[in-house]
Amino acid sequence: ILCSDDSLYTGITTDVKRRFAQHVAGTGAKYFRGRTARRLVYLEGGHNRSSASRREVEIKRLRPADKPLLIASPGNQLDGLVCPVDVAQI
C-alpha cells in the first residue's frame, strides 16, 4: 500500500478490499497512525498462510530501491483485480 508519506506498507490478508478499508479508516495496522493509506500498488496471490508470511518478510527486507521494481514486475497481480483498490473507492 502506498501511504500518504510516500512510504510503502506490506501486509497479508484474505480479503484485500476489507483490509484496505480498515487501513483507510484507521482501524488496521499501527503503521497507519500518523499516515494514511492512499492506494494499493502491489498484489500477489497463490499463497497459504505460512508462505504468505514468509513472502511478507522477504518483501519487507527488500531495499527501498528494489520495491518499485517489484511493483512494476509481471508478478504484480493488481491488474487482475476486478476493481483496483483506491481511497476514492472507499
C-alpha positions, 0 to 999 in steps of 0.5 A: 500500500502506498501511504500518504508519506510516500512510504510503502506498507506490506501486509497479508490478508484474505480479503484485500478490499476489507483490509484496505478499508480498515487501513483507510479508516484507521482501524488496521495496522499501527503503521497507519497512525500518523499516515494514511493509506492512499492506494494499493500498488502491489498484489500477489496471490497463490499463497497459504498462510505460512508462505504468505508470511514468509513472502511478507518478510522477504518483501519487507527486507527488500531495499527501498530501491528494489520495491518499485521494481517489484511493483512494476514486475509481471508478478504484480497481480493488481491488474487482475483485480476486478476493481483496483483498490483506491481511497476514492473507492472507499 
